[in-house]
Amino acid sequence: AGVFSSADASSSPPRADALTIREDPARGVYVDGLSEWVVREPAEVHALMARAARARATGATRMNDFSSRSHAVFTLHLTGTNAERRARLKGALHLVDLAGSERLDRSGAVGQRAKEAAHINKSLSALAGVFASLNRKQAHVPYRDSKLTFLLQPALSGDGKTLLFVNLSPTTASANESLCSLRFAKQVNQVELGKAKKNVEMMD
């Protein structure tokens, strides 16, 4: 069994009803007020992911009729119990779909779409900054520079493992964007998070 939750690690300007990311010694980093569901089989996970995808913010630009206007984060909290050893093992799987960086001269975004693009690019820059700090093994890593990096802090701080897939456009017109994506992937590939740690609790 597991607990599934989804969040929009927002690229959009904050709203009055925006969800707040908090940190608690017991719970770790979490989204306050986010709905959670207990799931017991893959079909239940797929149904919830489809539901969350339908609620994701999209909009038309010159480059994409259904351009993502936010990053999507799907989190599955897993718990395993060893009755004989009276131990409980906890973990989380974060599936993150990042909205791509956007050049306004190509996307033609104006007004609200341009504001969304600015927030998307800013959060991606913050993510690159986190990876750069990790690569240089700096004492301070700027996880709180964006909602995205704050939410993903547990997965990027040495307690977990990270796997990155980069999508590239095959068109010549997008060569500059593809090159930037490859440079970002190279930077991420140089980061060493260290050995993942087990989160084990002894049961009473």
C-alpha positions in Angstrom: 0.0 0.0 0.0 1.1 3.6 -0.5 -0.1 7.1 -0.4 -0.3 9.1 -3.6 -0.3 12.9 -3.8 0.2 15.3 -6.6 1.2 19.0 -6.7 1.7 21.8 -9.1 5.2 23.0 -8.3 4.0 26.2 -9.6 5.4 28.3 -12.4 2.4 30.6 -12.2 2.3 33.7 -9.9 1.0 32.8 -6.4 -2.7 33.0 -5.8 -4.6 33.6 -2.6 -5.5 29.9 -2.4 -2.1 28.6 -3.4 -0.9 25.6 -1.6 2.1 26.2 0.8 5.2 24.0 1.0 6.3 23.4 4.6 9.0 21.5 6.4 8.4 19.5 9.6 10.9 17.4 11.6 8.5 14.5 11.6 6.9 14.7 8.1 9.8 16.3 6.3 9.0 18.6 3.3 5.3 18.5 2.4 2.5 20.5 0.8 0.1 21.8 3.3 -3.5 21.1 2.4 -2.8 18.7 -0.4 -5.2 15.8 -0.9 -3.8 12.3 -0.4 -5.2 8.9 -1.4 -4.3 5.4 -0.2 -3.6 3.2 -3.2 -3.1 -0.6 -3.3 -2.6 -1.5 -6.9 -1.1 0.1 -10.1 -4.6 0.8 -11.7 -5.5 3.1 -8.8 -2.2 5.0 -9.2 -2.8 5.4 -13.0 -6.3 6.7 -12.4 -5.1 9.3 -10.0 -2.3 10.4 -12.3 -4.8 10.8 -15.2 -7.0 12.9 -12.9 -4.1 15.1 -11.9 -2.9 15.4 -15.5 -6.4 16.7 -16.6 -6.1 19.5 -13.9 -2.7 20.6 -15.1 -2.4 24.1 -16.5 -1.8 24.2 -20.2 -2.1 26.9 -22.9 -1.5 27.5 -26.6 1.7 29.1 -27.9 3.2 29.3 -31.4 5.3 26.3 -30.6 2.8 24.1 -28.9 -1.1 24.0 -28.8 -1.0 22.3 -25.4 2.1 23.9 -23.8 2.5 23.0 -20.1 2.3 26.2 -18.0 3.5 24.5 -14.8 5.7 21.7 -13.5 3.9 18.5 -12.4 5.1 16.5 -9.4 3.5 13.2 -8.6 4.6 11.6 -5.3 4.0 8.0 -4.1 4.8 7.4 -0.4 5.6 3.7 0.2 5.7 1.8 3.5 7.0 -1.7 4.0 6.7 -3.6 7.3 8.9 -6.5 8.5 6.8 -8.0 11.3 9.5 -10.4 12.4 12.0 -7.7 12.9 9.3 -5.2 14.0 10.7 -2.6 11.6 9.0 -0.3 9.2 10.7 1.1 6.0 9.4 4.3 4.5 10.3 5.9 1.2 8.9 8.2 -1.5 9.0 8.1 -5.3 8.7 11.5 -7.0 7.8 11.6 -10.7 8.5 15.1 -12.0 7.5 16.5 -15.4 9.3 19.8 -15.9 7.8 22.4 -18.2 10.4 23.3 -20.8 12.3 26.6 -20.8 10.7 29.1 -23.2 12.0 31.9 -25.4 9.3 34.5 -25.9 10.6 35.4 -29.4 9.8 31.8 -30.5 6.7 31.0 -28.4 5.0 34.3 -29.1 3.8 34.3 -25.5 2.3 37.6 -24.3 0.4 38.8 -21.3 -0.4 36.0 -18.8 1.5 33.4 -21.0 4.6 35.6 -20.9 4.4 35.8 -17.1 4.0 32.0 -16.9 7.1 31.6 -19.1 9.1 33.9 -16.9 8.2 31.9 -13.8 8.9 28.6 -15.6 12.4 29.8 -16.6 13.1 31.2 -13.2 12.3 27.9 -11.5 14.4 26.0 -14.0 17.3 28.4 -13.3 16.8 27.7 -9.6 17.0 23.9 -10.2 20.2 24.4 -12.2 21.6 26.5 -9.4 20.9 23.6 -6.9 22.7 21.1 -9.1 25.6 23.5 -9.6 25.9 23.9 -5.8 25.7 20.2 -5.3 28.4 19.6 -7.9 30.7 22.1 -6.2 29.9 20.5 -2.8 29.0 23.9 -1.3 27.9 24.0 2.3 24.8 26.0 1.4 22.5 24.7 -1.3 19.7 27.1 -2.4 16.8 24.7 -2.2 14.4 27.4 -1.1 15.0 29.6 -4.2 11.9 28.1 -5.8 8.9 26.0 -4.8 10.1 23.2 -7.1 13.6 22.8 -5.5 12.1 23.2 -2.0 9.6 20.4 -2.7 12.3 18.1 -4.2 14.9 18.9 -1.5 14.6 15.4 0.2 15.3 13.7 -3.2 18.3 16.0 -4.0 20.0 16.2 -0.6 21.7 12.9 -0.4 18.8 10.9 1.1 17.7 9.5 -2.3 18.6 8.9 -6.0 17.7 11.0 -9.0 17.3 9.9 -12.6 16.8 12.6 -15.3 15.4 12.1 -18.8 15.9 15.0 -21.3 13.6 15.4 -24.3 15.1 17.0 -27.4 13.4 18.4 -30.5 14.6 16.9 -33.8 14.1 20.1 -35.7 17.0 22.4 -36.8 15.0 25.4 -35.6 15.2 24.1 -32.0 19.0 23.4 -32.1 19.8 26.1 -29.6 17.2 24.8 -27.1 18.4 21.2 -27.6 22.0 22.4 -26.9 21.0 24.1 -23.7 19.1 20.9 -22.6 22.2 18.8 -23.2 24.4 21.2 -21.3 21.9 21.0 -18.4 21.9 17.2 -18.6 25.7 17.2 -18.5 25.7 19.4 -15.4 23.3 17.1 -13.7 25.3 14.0 -14.6 28.3 15.4 -12.9 26.5 15.6 -9.5 27.3 12.9 -6.9 24.5 12.7 -4.3 26.2 9.8 -2.4 24.7 6.6 -1.1 21.0 6.7 -0.5 19.9 6.3 3.1 17.3 3.9 4.4 14.5 5.4 6.5 13.8 2.6 9.0 11.6 2.9 12.1 11.4 0.4 14.8 7.8 -0.5 15.7 6.6 -0.5 19.3 
